[in-house]
Amino acid sequence: MSSTPPPDLLDPFLAAADTVGTRPDVDTGLARELMAEAAEVLHNSLALDHLDAHDRALAVSALAADLTSLDPGAAVRARAAGVDDTLHDPEGTRGSYLAAVQVLGL
């Protein structure tokens, strides 16, 4: 059973789609559809559930940016390898990135 992702997850993903949609080789509507689906998959998984509001916001923003890169899997894995130590739970956030790779099939 799927559910609509909350705005704190969906909105950054749609904003990233709109940003990448400004490129001439990208269909903005398709980018928004794909990013909304990615947000829904992450919402329905447990990948981000254990993060506090601060770390979740940073992780969502990072994932949204990484998913619009040319190689999203590599981008998310690189982010997990160099996770920011100023996060409240750096290891938990690293785990969230790696879980997102699995959940999204990257």
Disulfide bonds with the S-S distance in Angstrom:
none
